[in-house]
Amino acid sequence: MALTQLEDWRRLAAITLADIIPKIRDTRLNALDELVDDFLRKLVNQPPRPVSRAPYVGLFGEGAVSTLRQQAANVVRRFLPDLSAPDLVPLDDDADRLIRQIRGFSTNRPTGVHPYEGLYGYTVLRASQTLMQQWRRQAGARLEQLLDGIDSDSPMPADNLADALIRALARPPLPARPSDRLPYQGLLVLPNTLPFRDFRRQGAGTLRFFVVQINDAQLGPKDAVVDDVIRKITNLLDFGGRDVLGDRPANRLPYEGLFPPDPCSGEHPDKDLLSRNFTLSEMTQSETADRLGLRNTPNSTETANLKKLACSLLQPARDALGPLRITSGFRSEAVNRAVGGVPNSDHRLGYAADVIPANVGTRTFAEWVARNVPFDQIILEFGTPQNPSWIHVSVNPRNRRQILRQDLSGTRPMSL
């Protein structure tokens, strides 16, 4: 049976340690032997070594230092490849660190780089040059998109991550940002008097450039760090700080799985997905239908209309402004009648949705739609003109670009 990437890393680490432990310089036991002893005890599930006890005592009988080291090497060679955990465990981190300590390497792996990853690269997993370039382009675009979607004039945690990544990818790498300096300041040739939002926008473009310009022949630690930052910023901005994406599994290449096929560009295996962030399920969910037991399932034409709405209006708005909550999407004839909708409602045909944005005001959302994407109607419903309760948006073959206000007084044209 073929080895997984993690299994092969453990195999290589065992070979490496079996080779370098006997070559520890010094004819006497030293601090490196203490580290080897500590690792062995964890590997074979033995209690920690008492501080007063010399390395290897209790593990092996008496012998010359060279013999003890060779015995330690043999144990590692025998047991490390047999770790059965399907993903990384603390012992993998210990093995990586021990290799680095014996070889005199830095033990500070960049965040996002797995144990063994920086030592051996990818010996099982493979990606073509074309796919690597595509992933790097997608990663750069995704980071720029995430940062551009932040609606704040003040620095956010995502900005700290972006600043640190720019510094790491610069050539040569730049030192850490001074604590008295805002993210991006000192990286960009801009007057410090500019609004922070301008620094963020320029920083987002700079970060995209650096990611796309990664030209390593194989995926490596830089890509692993970029993958990790995408996960962290996405969790911060799209999921309220919850660790929804999680860490990249050890048996997965950087970027792999972060950029699934875009449903808007063709067929997608998940038929529920209308666009990257909008599903048929959420566009057909209806409390009225649930309460009254009414069917609310669109036909193929109505589903195609929902897809057009998601791809041409909702998804671009979400990319720019952040998450959007759909309070009403498709309505079957029975549901539309139950809620008192007009017979020719765009909701009835899958052309419309009522939206409340999560990160910006409803008025801001309406203004963005009016300025940036094709639409048939934007209706600012109830609330106040500056803060409507929700926004009705629609697309259909006419796309009349009507902007309306609706409240208890009726419906009338307005401008944004």
Order of alpha helices (4+ residues) and beta strands (2+ residues): alpha-alpha-alpha-alpha-alpha-alpha-alpha-alpha-alpha-alpha-alpha-alpha-alpha-beta-alpha-alpha-beta-alpha-beta-beta-beta-beta
